[in-house]
Amino acid sequence: MWDGPFNRVRRDGYEICFVPGAGEDLNEVCNVDMWVIRDDGDRWSGTVFTLDEVHRIMDRQRQAGEPEGDYWWCWDGLIVRDASAVGRDDTSSSAA
């Protein structure tokens, strides 16, 4: 559900707020900041990256001769297979 600049996804026990760029298609986003708000008030923030985006970053760093082209890390990063993990707003998955 869009709430101003945020895309909010509600699940049992928590809500995720994604912060995509203006006009960015959530089904194509490859790098997006987000935060998780649990029902008990605990929060966690991080950045979601697709596998393709991680590959692109590593390739760019390798071509630039940077040592980070041989490995990848990100503080509070979460890697997902593809952008559908960000654009999906189905609450049926929380019942499983």
Order of alpha helices (4+ residues) and beta strands (2+ residues): beta-beta-beta-beta-beta-alpha-beta-alpha
